[in-house]
Amino acid sequence: MPSKIYSQKMVQFSVDMTEQEAWALAQFIKRSRWQQYRDNAVDEEDAYNMMDALSAVRDALAKIKFSPR
């Protein structure tokens, strides 16, 4: 969705998953490329927002040692 709809207020959430799921998610984020985001976005701004959001998830996973090389 375009940023006009949402504020820039930060949100925080927690999720429970197995180590296998966490590793698989980290791998998925690592392997995702611009075109995949763009293909699933309404526009380029939406694609960049998706990338930023998953980058934050990737960083959180890395902090708990789920960081594929």
Stockholm file with secondary structure:
# STOCKHOLM 1.0

chainA/1-69         MPSKIYSQKMVQFSVDMTEQEAWALAQFIKRSRWQQYRDNAVDEEDAYNMMDALSAVRDALAKIKFSPR
#=GR chainA/1-69 SS CCTTTSCCCCCCCCCCCCHHHHHHHHHHHHHCCHHHHHHTSSSHHHHHHHHHHHHHHHHHHHHTTCCCC
#=GC SS_cons        CCTTTSCCCCCCCCCCCCHHHHHHHHHHHHHCCHHHHHHTSSSHHHHHHHHHHHHHHHHHHHHTTCCCC
//
